[in-house]
Amino acid sequence: MRLTSFAAAFVICAVAVGAEEPSERHRLAENLLDAMDMGTQITASFDAMTAVIPAQLKQMEALVPADAKGGKPGVGAEQQKEMMEKNMEMCAEEMKWEKIKPDYIDLYAETFSAEELKELIAFYQSPAGKVFMAKQPELMQKSMQLSQKTMMRLMPKIMAMSAEVAAEAAKEKADKPVESSDRDGQSAEEQLLASSETLRSLLMTPDIQQKLLLSAKQIAAINAAVIPPKSSIVPLAEAMEPFAPILVDWQIRALMPHVITSNGVRAFGTPEVQESLQLSHEQKMAIGAVLAKRRSDIEAVENTEFSMKFLREVLDPLDDKAYDDVVALLTADQRKTWESISEPRLKRRGR
């Protein structure tokens, strides 16, 4: 019985045809539209659609691949916003109820018989019909929430399909000749990362202080070290700069398992770990393919408009699978080495 939708709202962007004498069905159709308060429904649908367009544009823009220089083709964000505002103003003018009402009258008069129109009018003018109309906004909001829950349920299946496509693409890429910079299956991204803020928090924990045998003077210096505000994730050497003068070499080496663990499965793509594990060329290439697929899967999920809790529920299994796939490529001795250079807890996490 609910006959409005975003699509229906845009169907009527045409000029009303004819000026013939209104039939009984046309008169009844107009009465029905008035009883349904269709003008208010159309306006509400249009406003709701307008409200979500910015987020949809942002999501589509995020999915556009960058060029070699890191830029993205197309108009800039400001120009895009201005163009969209002009388009929405034009549509809003054309969608005014007084303009499109004649077309809706024609639509309903052609779709329903006179008897059907009378019955519909009787319903919408009845107490039950008025309650139905009054609860339309609530129904619309809950139906949108229901659609989102359905999408959340489908997302793992969608991601599985994306993973299959990404795996096929990675296999094709691995079969092609590669440039010398890629021969070891690693890229500039594949380096140990950390933040100065996280490192300081780690160094200030009693367990680490005891493990590194930090002196009171070292602890005070670490606590007083100047780090960038809201320290971001950067290459390890950069994150260690505030603490390198404070720690001795063996203490820095003793800290490495914690840093490796914090990098999660992507640590397998770093030169430090690959050298420690003495990976073969074939292993490096296979691990590179797993990590490339993982990055593709994560980017696809993170570009969606879902809650952080739901994203974690999807992202963590992706990390777990990537970890299992990488470990399966290692020999027994390499697995023992991995256990010795990483911490046993939270091995699989890390973005």
C-alpha positions in Angstrom: 0.0 0.0 0.0 3.0 2.2 0.4 3.4 3.6 -3.2 6.2 6.2 -2.8 9.9 5.8 -3.2 12.9 7.7 -4.3 12.6 6.2 -7.8 8.9 7.1 -8.0 9.7 10.6 -7.0 11.9 11.1 -10.0 9.6 9.4 -12.5 7.5 12.6 -12.8 10.0 15.0 -14.3 7.9 15.4 -17.5 5.4 18.0 -18.6 1.8 17.3 -18.0 0.0 16.3 -21.2 -3.4 17.2 -22.5 -6.0 19.6 -21.2 -9.1 17.4 -21.7 -12.0 17.4 -19.2 -11.1 15.6 -16.0 -12.8 12.2 -15.9 -14.4 10.7 -12.7 -11.3 8.6 -12.2 -9.1 11.8 -12.4 -11.3 13.5 -9.8 -11.1 10.4 -7.6 -7.4 10.1 -8.1 -6.9 13.7 -6.9 -9.1 13.0 -3.8 -7.0 10.0 -3.1 -3.7 11.9 -3.4 -5.1 14.5 -1.0 -6.2 11.8 1.5 -2.7 10.3 1.3 -1.0 13.7 1.8 1.1 12.7 -1.2 2.7 16.2 -1.5 4.2 15.9 2.0 5.4 12.3 1.2 7.1 13.4 -2.0 8.8 16.3 -0.3 10.0 14.1 2.6 11.3 11.5 0.2 13.2 14.1 -1.8 14.7 15.7 1.4 15.8 12.2 2.6 17.4 11.5 -0.7 19.2 14.9 -0.7 20.5 14.2 2.8 22.3 11.0 1.9 23.8 12.2 -1.4 27.0 13.8 0.1 27.9 10.5 1.9 27.3 8.5 -1.3 29.4 10.9 -3.3 32.2 10.6 -0.8 32.0 6.8 -0.8 32.1 6.7 -4.7 35.0 9.1 -4.7 36.9 6.8 -2.3 36.5 3.9 -4.7 38.0 5.8 -7.7 41.5 4.5 -8.2 44.3 7.1 -7.9 46.6 7.8 -10.8 50.4 7.4 -10.8 50.8 10.7 -9.0 48.3 9.9 -6.3 45.6 12.1 -7.8 42.1 11.1 -8.8 40.5 11.9 -12.1 37.4 14.1 -12.3 36.4 17.5 -10.9 37.5 18.7 -7.6 35.5 18.4 -4.4 34.4 22.0 -4.3 33.4 22.0 -7.9 31.6 18.7 -7.4 29.7 20.1 -4.4 28.7 23.3 -6.3 27.5 21.3 -9.3 25.5 19.0 -7.0 23.9 21.9 -5.2 22.8 23.5 -8.5 21.4 20.2 -9.7 19.5 19.6 -6.5 18.1 23.2 -6.6 16.9 22.5 -10.2 15.3 19.2 -9.2 13.7 20.8 -6.1 12.1 23.4 -8.3 10.8 20.8 -10.8 9.6 18.5 -8.0 7.3 21.0 -6.4 4.0 19.3 -5.7 1.9 21.8 -7.5 4.0 21.1 -10.7 4.0 17.3 -10.6 0.5 16.8 -9.1 -1.2 16.6 -12.5 1.1 13.9 -13.5 0.4 11.9 -10.4 -3.3 12.3 -10.9 -2.9 10.9 -14.4 -0.7 8.0 -13.0 -3.3 7.0 -10.4 -6.3 7.5 -12.7 -4.6 5.2 -15.3 -3.5 2.6 -12.7 -6.7 2.2 -10.6 -10.3 1.7 -11.6 -13.0 4.1 -10.2 -14.2 1.5 -7.7 -10.6 0.8 -6.5 -10.0 4.5 -6.0 -13.2 4.9 -4.0 -12.1 2.0 -1.7 -8.6 3.5 -1.3 -10.1 6.9 -0.4 -12.4 5.3 2.1 -9.4 3.5 3.7 -7.2 6.6 3.9 -10.1 8.7 5.3 -10.8 6.0 7.9 -9.3 6.0 11.4 -7.0 3.1 10.4 -5.9 4.9 7.3 -5.1 8.0 9.2 -3.0 6.1 11.7 -1.3 4.4 8.8 -0.3 7.7 7.3 0.7 9.2 10.6 3.1 6.3 11.1 4.7 6.5 7.7 7.8 8.5 8.8 8.4 5.9 11.6 7.9 3.0 9.1 10.3 4.7 6.6 13.0 5.2 9.3 12.7 1.6 10.5 12.7 0.2 7.0 15.9 2.0 6.3 17.4 0.5 9.4 16.2 -2.9 8.3 17.9 -2.4 5.0 21.2 -1.5 6.7 21.0 -4.7 8.9 20.4 -6.7 5.7 23.4 -5.1 4.1 25.5 -5.8 7.2 24.5 -9.5 7.0 25.4 -9.6 3.3 28.7 -7.8 3.7 30.8 -10.9 4.6 29.5 -12.7 1.4 30.2 -9.6 -0.6 33.7 -9.4 0.8 34.2 -13.1 0.1 33.4 -12.5 -3.6 35.7 -9.5 -3.6 38.4 -11.6 -2.1 38.1 -14.2 -4.9 38.4 -11.5 -7.5 41.4 -10.0 -5.8 43.0 -13.3 -5.4 42.6 -14.0 -9.1 44.0 -10.6 -9.9 47.0 -11.1 -7.6 47.7 -14.5 -9.3 47.7 -12.9 -12.7 50.0 -10.2 -11.5 52.3 -12.8 -9.9 52.5 -14.7 -13.2 53.7 -11.6 -15.1 57.3 -10.4 -15.2 57.9 -7.9 -12.5 60.2 -4.9 -12.2 63.4 -5.1 -10.1 61.9 -3.0 -7.4 59.2 -5.6 -6.9 61.3 -8.7 -7.2 61.2 -9.5 -3.5 57.5 -9.2 -3.3 57.5 -6.1 -1.2 56.6 -2.4 -1.7 57.4 0.8 0.1 54.3 0.3 2.3 55.7 -2.9 3.7 57.9 -1.6 6.5 57.5 -1.8 10.2 55.2 1.0 11.4 54.6 2.5 14.8 53.7 5.8 16.5 55.8 7.6 19.1 52.9 7.8 21.4 52.3 4.1 21.3 56.0 3.4 21.8 56.1 5.6 24.9 53.0 3.9 26.3 54.7 0.5 25.8 57.9 1.7 27.4 56.1 3.0 30.4 54.5 -0.4 31.2 56.1 -2.2 34.2 56.6 -5.5 32.2 58.5 -3.8 29.5 60.6 -1.7 31.9 61.5 -4.9 33.8 62.3 -6.8 30.5 64.5 -3.9 29.2 66.0 -3.3 32.6 65.3 0.4 32.3 66.9 2.6 34.9 65.0 5.4 36.7 66.9 7.9 34.7 65.8 6.3 31.4 62.2 6.0 32.5 62.2 9.7 33.5 63.7 10.7 30.1 61.2 8.5 28.2 58.3 10.2 30.1 59.7 13.7 29.4 60.6 13.0 25.7 58.9 15.4 23.3 56.7 13.7 20.7 54.4 15.1 18.1 50.9 15.9 19.3 48.4 13.1 18.3 51.4 11.1 17.1 50.5 9.3 13.8 51.5 5.9 12.4 54.9 6.4 10.7 57.9 4.2 9.8 59.5 2.7 12.9 62.8 4.6 12.6 60.9 7.9 12.6 58.7 6.8 15.6 61.8 5.8 17.5 63.6 9.1 17.1 62.5 10.6 20.5 63.7 7.4 22.3 66.7 6.3 20.3 69.1 8.5 22.4 67.7 7.1 25.6 67.8 3.4 24.9 70.9 1.3 24.2 71.1 -1.1 21.2 70.1 -4.3 23.0 67.1 -2.6 24.6 65.9 -1.5 21.2 66.4 -5.0 19.9 64.5 -6.4 22.9 61.6 -4.1 22.0 61.3 -5.4 18.4 59.0 -8.4 19.1 56.4 -6.0 20.5 56.7 -3.7 17.5 56.5 -6.7 15.1 53.4 -8.0 16.9 51.7 -4.6 16.7 52.1 -4.6 12.9 50.1 -7.9 12.7 50.2 -10.0 9.5 51.6 -7.2 7.4 54.9 -7.6 9.3 55.6 -10.7 7.1 56.1 -8.3 4.2 58.8 -6.2 5.9 62.5 -6.7 5.2 63.3 -7.2 8.9 61.0 -10.2 9.2 61.7 -11.6 5.8 65.4 -11.6 6.5 64.9 -13.2 10.0 62.8 -16.0 8.4 65.2 -16.4 5.5 62.2 -16.5 3.0 62.8 -17.7 -0.5 61.9 -15.6 -3.5 58.8 -17.8 -4.1 57.7 -17.4 -0.5 58.1 -13.6 -0.7 56.0 -13.5 -3.9 53.3 -15.7 -2.4 53.2 -13.6 0.8 53.1 -10.4 -1.2 50.0 -11.7 -3.0 48.3 -12.6 0.3 49.0 -9.1 1.7 47.9 -7.4 -1.5 44.6 -9.2 -1.4 44.2 -8.3 2.3 44.8 -4.6 1.6 42.3 -4.7 -1.2 39.7 -6.4 1.0 40.3 -3.9 3.9 40.0 -0.9 1.6 36.7 -2.1 0.2 35.3 -2.6 3.7 36.6 0.7 5.2 35.1 2.7 2.3 31.6 1.6 3.4 29.3 3.6 5.7 29.0 1.2 8.6 29.7 1.4 12.3 33.2 0.8 13.7 31.9 -2.2 15.6 30.6 -3.9 12.4 33.8 -3.0 10.5 35.8 -4.8 13.2 33.6 -7.8 12.9 34.4 -8.0 9.2 38.1 -6.8 9.3 39.3 -9.2 12.1 38.4 -12.3 10.2 40.1 -10.9 7.1 43.3 -10.5 9.2 42.9 -14.0 10.7 42.6 -15.5 7.2 45.6 -13.6 5.9 47.6 -14.7 8.9 46.7 -18.3 8.4 47.5 -18.1 4.7 50.9 -16.6 5.3 51.8 -19.1 8.1 50.8 -22.0 5.9 53.6 -20.8 3.5 56.3 -21.1 6.1 58.4 -24.1 6.9 58.5 -25.6 10.4 61.8 -23.9 11.2 60.5 -20.6 9.9 57.4 -20.9 12.1 59.7 -21.4 15.1 61.7 -18.4 14.2 58.5 -16.3 13.8 57.4 -17.4 17.3 60.8 -16.3 18.7 60.7 -12.8 17.1 57.1 -11.9 17.9 54.9 -11.8 21.0 52.5 -14.7 21.5 49.4 -12.5 22.1 47.5 -10.6 19.5 49.7 -11.9 16.7 47.1 -11.6 14.0 46.0 -8.0 14.4 47.5 -4.9 12.8 46.4 -2.6 10.0 
